[in-house]
Amino acid sequence: MRVGAPLPQSSHHRETAVETALDSVAFLRRSVHAPARSNHEQRPER
């Protein structure tokens, strides 16, 4: 994953960048929600 790469001018590359961004967002969501879910399950219920 390239961070801070210059934005390409062609529309094809823009669409690819959007797909990559959406993929990274989905990956970040999974990596954020998975630990949050496990931590919530580990907490004792009050």
Secondary structure, DSSP 8 states (H G I E B T S, - for coil): --SS----SSHHHHHHHHHHHHHHHHHHHHHHHHHHHHHHHHS---
